[in-house]
Structures are given as structure tokens and as C-alpha cells.
Amino acid sequence: MTRINVMRPWLGQEEAAALAEVVASGWVAQGPRVARFEEAFAEAQQARHAVATSSCTTALHLALVVAGIGPGDEVVVPSFSFIATANVVVHAGARPVFADVDPVTGNVTAGTVEPVLSERTRAVVVVDQGGVPVDLDDVRALCDPLGIVVVEDAACAVGSAYRGRPVGAGADISAWSFHPRKVLTTGEGGMITTAREDWAARARTLREHAMTISASARHASVLAPAEEYAEVGWNYRMTDLQAAVGLVQLGRLPEIVRRRRELARRYTDALAGTPGLRPVADPPWGETNFQSYWLEVAPERGIDREEVLARLARADISARRGIMAAHRQPAYAGYPHAPLPVTERLTDSTLILPLFHEMTDDEQSRVLDVLTSVPAGVRP
Ligand SMILES: *Cc1c(COP(=O)(O)O)cnc(C)c1O
């Protein structure tokens, strides 16, 4: 029996060839390939501007900075997210305020954000959790009239769709991840997309120490012009090595999403007859890329989430506990929050099943056998 992992990136000869070409070119840092990847990504996401970064965490940090978020500000974030969503608010000098999520999608809604707004709220970070598109229009209808910026943490959502367009296309600013746990990977890497030219321009300089002339432009001239540092920036650059892989991966994206949705449908159909297991599904307003195929284990199942995970582990299947809750982490012990009942329920009762491009039907059947083998309501 071989181990079934929760995720495995789909990488091939094309990525290897693209990397070899970058190495042969002698230019491996941020350069022409990053620029090409930005253009191609902006086009694919129907975004006006794209700015590549070293990760989604750094992209989110820059997004908050260019949106003018800083000390004294409150930023509403879901606790039900990877820790980086909250951390970037702290990096920006502001204070994260946790909102609860909708039990069906795992995403914030206007109804969960509204109760935690204050006069100090300057931004809301919405997350397309696990790839499920957030109902952005709903949150913007609440925030836009109040002058509150909505930042979309689309780390999980490349290839997901919202109201017939790619996720992020309708946001003022979005951030993306290309970590191998996500659907499209560059090893590490991230991107900002934004409709605002001024925000894109500032993010572009801030990712490179706020240098007035980019390193690649300086390198292109024999006698490099003197640069200036207009403000305090960071080194948040992507490399041309990563961008070359990203360009190949972007070409694979439609096939990756098609296959993930096919595997997800097979899971959902096969689990329909097992009471007490509620799988994630497309919301009415869009389509998920099924970056995370999660299940809620309800009491009717007769065994709890930990027992399901243990049984999968015994069959050498590596599933994962569902999405974490940041407010429960020691790092956020000092942050008071309103009750977060749905977040706590979902984080305690969900698990993420293996789903990756090259997963075989046999592998998927092995997972399904474990999930469906205990009759509902029967205690083992
Ligand atoms: C993965 C993830 C991030 C962080 O992405 P990195 O590229 O690893 O920095 C941020 N937000 C969410 C919702 C994520 O899932």
C-alpha cells in the first residue's frame, strides 16, 4: 500500500525546460520573466494590474500598505483562515478584528462582518477559503459606502469563478499564493492584482526597497543611473526562476481546475449516501477550484472527525484537519473577539481529503472506502 498525500503539485518536463532556459540566460533574479508572468496573470484574472511578490503573505502586507492601512486602524479578518491573513494586519501596524463565517461556505459575509465594524475599521480582508468564492458584492455593498477598503485574500482561489468572471476581477485589490499547497505553484511566490494604477505602482516600488529605479533597469544600463529610496520598503521580489515555472503552470491552469472539479464531483456523488458527512460545494454565485475538498463530520456520522482522520491514517491516507482558527492560537491570545461559534464548529468538525491532479480512481476509491465503511449511527 502506498501513501496517499493530501496534495501533490502537478509539475512536469515543461517546468524543468523553462527553468533550464532561465539558468542558461544568466538572469535568475526578478527580470523579464517576472514581467511576462505578471502580464499573463493579469490577463487570465481579468485584472488591470498584476505585481509579483515572494509570497501571498508579502502580497497581502503590501496590499494593506498601499491601501493606506497603518497604526491605529482596525482590519476585519476571518479567524477561520491560515494564520497569514491575520498576521499581515499586525505586520502593517494595524489591529486584526475577527469576524465569524458562514457555515456553508466558510467565508465571511456582510452579516458576519457588520457586527464587528467600528469607527476605526479601515479595511476588511475577505478570504475565498479553500477556493470557494466569497460573495464579494455582498461585502462591498456594506463596506463601500463606509469608505472601508475590501482586500481579497485569493490565496486559494486561482481558477475559481465569481459571477461568471475569475475571482478577484471585481476587487479593488487581491492577493494570490503560488505555494505548492495551492493550485498553481512556483515553489514559493505570490501576486497582487488591482484595478488601481497608483496602488500597483507603489506596490511595485515597495517590493523592491522603494528604489526609484528597478534593479533590472539598472542592470540593463552600462553606467547605472543613481537610485533613490523614497520611503522604507522591503525585498518582496519574485525571481525569474519562479516566474518561468509560473508561466508554464498558468498554461496548465484550466486543465488543473477541470481535473480537480472532476475528482471533487466523484467524491461528492460517492458520499451522498453517507449521512453525517457534508462536503464543500459550489455556492450559488460561483465555482470553486476545489483547492481544498473539505467535509464536515456531523454527529449523525456516529464517529467524530478525529476518528475519521485516525482511520484514514491507518489506511496510509494523509488527510488534514480542516481550516484553523487564528483566534485560538497563542499569538492572538491578547486580541479580544466576539463569539465565533461557526468558526469553532467548522474548525473542530472538518477535515480536508486528498485531492491532486494525478490522483487515480483507485486512490480515490481507497479514500472513499474508509469514509463510507462505518454504517451511519453505529458506534464502532
Ligand atoms: C496559503 C495562504 C496564505 C499564505 O500564502 P503564502 O504564499 O504561503 O504566503 C494566505 N492566506 C490564505 C487564505 C492562504 O490559504
Ligand as a Chemical Component Dictionary entry (heavy atoms), coordinates in Angstrom:
data_LIG
# 
_chem_comp.id                   LIG 
_chem_comp.type                 NON-POLYMER 
_chem_comp.pdbx_formal_charge   0 
_chem_comp.three_letter_code    LIG 
# 
loop_
_chem_comp_atom.comp_id 
_chem_comp_atom.atom_id 
_chem_comp_atom.alt_atom_id 
_chem_comp_atom.type_symbol 
_chem_comp_atom.charge 
_chem_comp_atom.model_Cartn_x 
_chem_comp_atom.model_Cartn_y 
_chem_comp_atom.model_Cartn_z 
_chem_comp_atom.pdbx_ordinal 
LIG C1 C1 C 0 -1.757 29.903 1.880  1  
LIG C2 C2 C 0 -2.483 31.094 2.342  2  
LIG C3 C3 C 0 -1.833 32.311 2.579  3  
LIG C4 C4 C 0 -0.331 32.456 2.558  4  
LIG O1 O1 O 0 0.235  32.200 1.321  5  
LIG P1 P1 P 0 1.823  32.144 1.169  6  
LIG O2 O2 O 0 2.052  32.254 -0.305 7  
LIG O3 O3 O 0 2.274  30.834 1.723  8  
LIG O4 O4 O 0 2.390  33.301 1.917  9  
LIG C5 C5 C 0 -2.605 33.397 2.923  10 
LIG N1 N1 N 0 -3.941 33.315 3.023  11 
LIG C6 C6 C 0 -4.600 32.160 2.827  12 
LIG C7 C7 C 0 -6.086 32.130 2.926  13 
LIG C8 C8 C 0 -3.895 31.011 2.480  14 
LIG O5 O5 O 0 -4.544 29.853 2.310  15 
# 
loop_
_chem_comp_bond.comp_id 
_chem_comp_bond.atom_id_1 
_chem_comp_bond.atom_id_2 
_chem_comp_bond.value_order 
_chem_comp_bond.pdbx_ordinal 
LIG C1 C2 SING 1  
LIG C2 C3 SING 2  
LIG C2 C8 DOUB 3  
LIG C3 C4 SING 4  
LIG C3 C5 DOUB 5  
LIG C4 O1 SING 6  
LIG O1 P1 SING 7  
LIG P1 O2 DOUB 8  
LIG P1 O3 SING 9  
LIG P1 O4 SING 10 
LIG C5 N1 SING 11 
LIG N1 C6 DOUB 12 
LIG C6 C7 SING 13 
LIG C6 C8 SING 14 
LIG C8 O5 SING 15 
# 
